[in-house]
Amino acid sequence: MSGITTHILDLTHGKPAANVTIELYYSEPSSSTWQLLQTAATNADGRLDAPLLIGENAKTGNYEIVFHIGDYFRCQSIDLPDPPFLDQVPVRFGLASPDSHYHVPLLVSPWGYQVYRGS
């Protein structure tokens, strides 16, 4: 399967992060303009019910996934400062091979995160 997928793990509670809003943006390689392609929310397993982008719509260029984790942690009754240390986590990456699968997981707490290209 080609395209872009993601999932989110809440490291503070040791569980998938459900009901997190995610936005996917695209920018042509020679442009600085970002276009919103998709908005979705994670399910109970911290995943999306469908890929953010399916292979036939993937094209070479720059992508950005914005994870709205501040809203998620506020709903978890965590005492966050105002503004929170992490509110929206943007992850920019290049898609060089549109025929490949790009899985971009986020491991997150209110104080830090890690992202990588998964499988």
C-alpha positions as CSV (number, residue, x, y, z in Angstrom):
1,M,0.0,0.0,0.0
2,S,1.4,3.4,-0.9
3,G,0.4,6.8,0.6
4,I,0.6,8.4,4.0
5,T,-0.5,6.9,7.3
6,T,0.1,7.8,10.9
7,H,-0.7,6.9,14.5
8,I,-0.2,8.5,17.9
9,L,0.9,6.9,21.2
10,D,0.4,8.8,24.5
11,L,3.5,8.1,26.4
12,T,2.2,9.8,29.6
13,H,-0.6,7.2,29.9
14,G,0.9,4.4,28.0
15,K,-2.0,4.1,25.5
16,P,-3.1,5.2,22.0
17,A,-4.2,8.8,21.7
18,A,-7.8,8.9,20.6
19,N,-9.7,11.8,19.2
20,V,-6.7,13.8,18.1
21,T,-7.3,16.1,15.2
22,I,-4.7,15.8,12.4
23,E,-4.2,18.0,9.4
24,L,-2.2,17.1,6.3
25,Y,-0.7,19.8,4.1
26,Y,1.1,19.7,0.8
27,S,3.6,22.1,-0.9
28,E,5.2,21.8,-4.3
29,P,9.0,21.3,-4.2
30,S,9.6,24.8,-5.5
31,S,6.9,26.6,-3.5
32,S,6.4,28.0,0.0
33,T,2.6,27.8,-0.2
34,W,0.9,25.1,1.8
35,Q,-2.4,23.5,0.8
36,L,-4.6,21.7,3.3
37,L,-5.4,18.3,1.8
38,Q,-7.1,16.5,4.7
39,T,-8.4,16.8,8.2
40,A,-9.1,13.7,10.3
41,A,-9.2,12.5,13.9
42,T,-7.7,9.4,15.4
43,N,-9.8,6.5,16.5
44,A,-9.7,4.5,19.8
45,D,-6.5,2.8,18.6
46,G,-4.7,6.1,18.0
47,R,-4.9,5.5,14.2
48,L,-7.0,6.9,11.4
49,D,-9.9,4.9,9.9
50,A,-8.4,5.6,6.4
51,P,-5.0,6.8,5.2
52,L,-4.3,10.5,5.2
53,L,-3.4,10.2,1.6
54,I,-3.9,7.2,-0.7
55,G,-1.2,6.2,-3.2
56,E,-3.0,7.3,-6.3
57,N,-3.2,10.9,-4.9
58,A,0.4,11.0,-3.7
59,K,2.9,13.1,-5.5
60,T,6.5,14.1,-5.0
61,G,6.8,17.1,-2.7
62,N,6.8,18.4,0.8
63,Y,4.2,17.4,3.3
64,E,3.3,18.5,6.8
65,I,1.2,16.7,9.4
66,V,-0.1,18.9,12.2
67,F,-1.0,17.0,15.3
68,H,-3.3,18.9,17.7
69,I,-2.1,17.3,20.9
70,G,-2.8,20.2,23.2
71,D,-6.5,19.7,22.9
72,Y,-6.0,16.0,23.5
73,F,-4.0,16.4,26.7
74,R,-6.5,19.0,28.0
75,C,-9.2,16.4,27.7
76,Q,-7.1,13.9,29.7
77,S,-7.3,16.2,32.8
78,I,-3.6,17.0,32.7
79,D,-2.7,20.2,34.4
80,L,-1.1,22.1,31.6
81,P,0.4,25.6,31.7
82,D,-1.4,28.3,29.6
83,P,-0.2,28.2,26.9
84,P,0.8,24.6,26.9
85,F,4.4,23.6,26.2
86,L,3.2,21.6,23.1
87,D,-0.1,22.5,21.5
88,Q,0.2,21.8,17.8
89,V,3.1,19.6,16.7
90,P,4.0,20.1,13.0
91,V,6.0,17.4,11.3
92,R,7.4,18.3,7.8
93,F,8.8,15.7,5.6
94,G,9.6,15.1,1.9
95,L,7.9,12.4,-0.2
96,A,10.4,11.4,-2.8
97,S,8.8,8.2,-4.0
98,P,5.0,8.5,-4.5
99,D,4.8,4.7,-5.0
100,S,6.1,4.0,-1.5
101,H,4.3,3.9,1.8
102,Y,5.1,6.7,4.3
103,H,4.0,5.9,7.9
104,V,4.7,8.8,10.3
105,P,4.0,7.8,13.9
106,L,4.1,10.3,16.8
107,L,5.1,9.3,20.3
108,V,4.0,12.2,22.6
109,S,3.7,13.6,26.1
110,P,2.8,17.1,27.1
111,W,6.6,17.8,27.3
112,G,8.1,16.1,24.3
113,Y,7.6,14.0,21.3
114,Q,9.4,11.7,18.8
115,V,8.5,11.1,15.2
116,Y,10.0,8.7,12.7
117,R,9.3,7.0,9.4
118,G,7.7,3.7,10.4
119,S,6.6,0.8,8.3
